């Protein structure tokens, strides 16, 4: 699967994206793209789900195949957070593109 260009731009420039994930509107702060079992995954911090902020700040994993209608969120820039650890062993040797800390 080819990675949509807005995801590369969002990660490089630390911009949020709006997307649909399994029929749910989401705003995400994308941290890293990587492969797992031959499929591309995105680890991102959900900023909004169905227009509402999440209860807890956490890093979530999204299969790229489940994301659609990906576009840069207008004016939403994020700071990298402690919930994302680029040294996590699950990223070792499979990173496609990641945010710079």
Backbone as a ProteinNet text record, in pm:
[ID]
protein_1_A
[PRIMARY]
XXXXXXXXXXXXXXXXXXXXXXXXXXXXXXXXXXXXXXXXXXXXXXXXXXXXXXXXXXXXXXXXXXXXXXXXXXXXXXXXXXXXXXXXXXXXXXXXXXXXX
[TERTIARY]
84.1	0	87.9	51.2	124.1	73.7	167.4	132.1	83.1	-33.1	-83.1	11.8	44.6	137.4	102.7	-26.3	-52.9	4.3	16.7	74.1	222	295.9	437.7	452.9	371.3	377	342.4	239.2	195.9	304.1	367.3	472.7	593.2	634.2	751.4	731.9	612	585.8	510	487.7	415.8	278.1	203.6	67.6	-30	-143.8	-248.2	-315.3	-378	-456.2	-598.9	-691.2	-828.2	-839.3	-908.3	-923.4	-1046.7	-1084.9	-1190	-1118.8	-1143.5	-1086.5	-1202.1	-1219.7	-1329.6	-1462.2	-1493	-1619.6	-1631.7	-1521.3	-1523.9	-1436.9	-1493.9	-1416.9	-1314.9	-1189.6	-1083.6	-990.5	-930.5	-817.4	-701.8	-590.8	-476.8	-349.1	-263.3	-127.5	-35.8	-2.4	73.4	218.9	268.2	404.2	498.6	450.5	540.2	462.3	519.4	470.4	568.1	517.8	604.6	529.6	604.7	541.7	532.8	427.7	403.7	325.5	378.3	315.1	288.5	381.1	370.4	273.6	215.4	120.7	173.5	139.1	181.6	84.9	143.4	66.7	109.7	21.9	49	24.7	122.8	100.9	79.7	-30.8	-68.9	-140.7	-140.8	-214.5	-350.2	-458.4	-590.8	-615.6	-645.6	-673	-823.8	-898.5	-1044.8	-1100.6	-1210.2	-1283.4	-1429.2	-1486.4	-1623.1	-1637.1	-1531.2	-1533.2	-1506.2	-1489.6	-1467	-1324.6	-1261.2	-1129.3	-1137.6	-1031.7	-1033.2	-1021.7	-1061.9	-1050.1	-905.1	-825.3	-685.1	-595.3	-477.8	-377.3	-302	-309.7	-242.2	-201.9	-109.6	-66.7	-149.3	-208.8	-292.4	-233.1	-260.1	-212.1	-327.3	-301.4	-400.7	-342.2	-415.8	-375.1	-401.5	-301.4	-315.9	-431.7	-455.4	-564.8	-701.2	-713.1	-839.7	-861.4	-757.7	-768.5	-810.1	-902	-943	-966.9	-983.8	-1010.6	-908.4	-782	-675	-641.3	-647.5	-609.9	-548.7	-462.4	-399.1	-507.6	-506.8	-602.9	-560.9	-651.9	-624.1	-571	-444.8	-384.7	-353.4	-371.5	-345.6	-205.7	-117.7	20.2	32.6	110.5	124.8	269.3	286.9	418.6	431.8	552.5	569.8	551.7	507.1	468.3	541.9	539.2	606.5	543.4	423.6	358.7	420	495.5	561.8	709.8	757.4	897.6	957	1035.2	1090.8	1187.2	1234.6	1326.4	1254.5	1121.4	1045	1087.8	1109.2	1160.3	1065.4	937.1	844.5	872.9	948.4	984.2	1120.9	1194.3	1330.6	1333.7	1393.8	1411.7	1289.3	1178.1	1056.5	998.7	1071	1022.9	1025.7	915.2	903.7	936.2	875.7	896.2	848	923.3	886.9	910.1	836.5	852	989	1049.2	1175.2	1146.1	1215.2	1192.4	1276.8
-118.6	0	124	219.4	344.6	440	510.4	605.2	735	784.5	910.8	1026.7	1112	1223.6	1312.6	1338.5	1423.4	1367	1235.6	1179	1212.5	1204.7	1242.4	1389.5	1475.4	1618	1643	1577.9	1598	1556.2	1443.6	1396.7	1490	1528.2	1614.2	1751.7	1806.4	1942.4	1947.4	1830.1	1818.9	1884.7	1845.8	1895.3	1780.5	1813.6	1712.8	1682	1566	1528.6	1495.5	1523.2	1476.5	1352.4	1252.4	1127.9	1053.4	956.4	862.9	731.3	674.3	543.9	451	351.1	256.4	328.5	425	500.9	602.3	633.9	730	850.6	973.3	1095.8	1111.4	1139.8	1155.7	1268.9	1333.1	1422.6	1358.2	1339.7	1266.7	1349.3	1330.9	1385.1	1267.6	1251.1	1133.7	1139.1	1028.4	1024.1	939.8	822.3	731.6	636.6	612.9	511.2	395	273.2	155.8	35.8	-69	-189.8	-295.2	-374.3	-483.2	-589.6	-709.7	-820.6	-782.9	-706.7	-670	-557.3	-496.3	-386.4	-260.4	-144.9	-17.2	22.8	64.2	110.9	253.4	325.1	459.4	461	507.4	534.4	684.5	723.6	863.9	888.6	1013.9	1054.3	1108.1	1042.4	1095	1228.3	1331.2	1464.1	1483.4	1429.5	1434	1305.9	1261.4	1147.2	1189.2	1187.9	1238.6	1381.8	1462.3	1603	1631.7	1528.1	1545.5	1504.6	1575.4	1533.8	1402.2	1323.2	1196.5	1220.1	1120.2	1130.3	1127.5	1041.6	1025.1	1049.5	1104.6	1122.5	990.7	930.6	803.5	789.5	701.3	668	549.9	563.1	456.6	409.8	285.4	227.7	216.3	259.4	256.7	183.5	86.5	23.7	125.2	147.6	246.7	213.5	87.2	44.8	88.7	112	154	303.9	381	526.9	574.4	669	726.4	876.6	946.3	1091	1166.9	1131.4	1192.8	1330.1	1431.1	1566.4	1640	1734.6	1814.2	1895.5	1892.3	1970.2	2116.7	2202.1	2343.5	2406.3	2445.1	2518.4	2440.9	2309.8	2233.3	2174	2232.4	2184.8	2120.1	2011.9	1942.6	1941.7	1922.1	1900.4	1751.9	1700.1	1558.1	1539.5	1423.9	1399.8	1279.9	1267.2	1157	1022	1018.6	890.1	819.7	892.6	833.8	814.3	691.7	658.9	600.6	681.1	631.6	515.2	494.1	383.6	252.8	254.6	132.9	23.6	-95.3	-204.5	-243.4	-211.1	-247.7	-169.9	-59.7	19.8	-18.1	-102.6	-136.7	-204.7	-138.6	-195.4	-191.9	-133.7	-132.4	8.3	109.9	245.9	292.8	349.9	407.5	557.8	625.9	769.7	807.2	895	930.6	1078.2	1130.5	1269.3	1286.5	1402.6	1431.4	1491.8	1442.9	1495.8	1618.4
0	0	0	-80.6	-89.1	18.6	82.6	188.4	124.3	165.3	111.7	145.5	48.1	72.1	191.4	221.7	338.7	469.3	479.6	602.6	615.3	504.4	509.1	547	486.5	516.9	663.5	712.3	851.1	949.9	924.8	1015	1008.3	888.1	871.3	934.7	921.9	969.8	1102.1	1161.4	1288.5	1282.5	1178.8	1161.8	1185.9	1240.2	1258.7	1125.3	1119.1	1001.8	1044	954.3	969	882.4	931.5	856.4	905.4	826.6	866.6	895.4	1012.4	1045.4	1078.9	995.9	1014	1039.8	953.5	954.1	1068.1	1136.2	1246.4	1212.1	1223.7	1202	1313.4	1273.4	1372.2	1331.3	1430.3	1409.2	1483.3	1411.3	1466	1458.6	1556.8	1554.5	1519.4	1390.7	1347.8	1393.8	1447.4	1500.7	1415.7	1369.4	1298.8	1207.6	1091.2	998.9	1003.5	1010.1	1015.3	959.3	931.8	879.9	989.3	979.7	1074.9	998.5	994.8	922	775.7	717.3	576.9	546.2	647.1	626.9	694.2	636.3	693.7	804.6	916.2	1032.1	1066.4	1131	1179.6	1329.4	1404.2	1545.6	1556.9	1617.3	1626.8	1758.8	1798.5	1917.7	1871.4	1909.7	1873.4	1944.2	1866.3	1919.2	1934.3	1836.9	1842.4	1781.2	1836.8	1782.9	1779.1	1659.3	1638.9	1690.5	1673.3	1712	1857.7	1938.2	2082	2120.2	2215.7	2260.8	2339.7	2334.7	2409.1	2559.7	2635.7	2782	2825.2	2759.6	2797.1	2676.5	2703.8	2600.3	2585.1	2465.3	2444.9	2299.2	2276.3	2142	2094.9	1977.6	1922.9	1790.9	1756.3	1631.9	1533.8	1410.2	1304	1184	1131.5	1006.6	896.2	813.8	708.5	615.1	593.4	504.7	556.9	688.1	747.8	747.5	710.5	707.2	568.3	563.2	435.3	452.9	341.6	341.6	426.2	412.2	491.7	435	521.5	480.5	599.2	567.9	673.2	743.5	876.5	955.6	951.8	921.3	904.9	1033.5	1031.5	1141.9	1268	1267.3	1389.4	1386.6	1467.5	1480.1	1617.7	1623.6	1751.4	1797.5	1925.9	1984	2008.6	1991.8	2022.2	2171.6	2208.6	2346.3	2403.5	2532.8	2601.7	2572.7	2520.8	2494.5	2373.6	2291.5	2175.4	2207	2194.7	2218.8	2090.5	2016.8	1890.9	1909.6	2031	2058.4	2090.8	2090.2	2118	2020.8	2071	1988.1	1874.2	1885.7	1777.5	1649.6	1658.5	1541.7	1483.7	1552.9	1512.8	1375.8	1280.7	1148.1	1057.6	1103.8	1022.1	1002.9	1049.2	1038	893.2	849	715.6	723.5	820.4	838.7	977.7	1045	1182.2	1207.9	1303	1345.3	1412	1391.4	1457.8	1593.6	1695.2	1830.4	1854.3
[MASK]
+++++++++++++++++++++++++++++++++++++++++++++++++++++++++++++++++++++++++++++++++++++++++++++++++++++

